[in-house]
Amino acid sequence: MVAAIAILLPTVLAFVVLVIHLLCVWMKAADEEAHLRAMLGPSYEAYYASAGAWIPRLLSREPPTALTAAVDQDSPKPRPEPFK
């Protein structure tokens, strides 16, 4: 949406706002990736290796079985039911 404003209203201010917006999105994505790496570990690394960060890859680098094995290995355990 911010890019559309910069295209439809090509002023210096619109492009400055677009650049600031893209920097904020990039910083937020980097923060979320760090959080996911800390929480999910190797299973997220396997996913990240096969998926594109900004532009999705059409062909995976690894076969799907390798990704499934990494996810199954590190999947969180179910919570125990609370005492009644």
Buried (B, 14 or more C-beta within 10 A) or exposed (E): EBEEBBEEEEEEEBBEBBEEBEEEEEEEEEEEEEEBEEEBEEBBBBBBEBEEEEEEEEEEEEEEEBBEEBBEEBEEEEEEEEEE
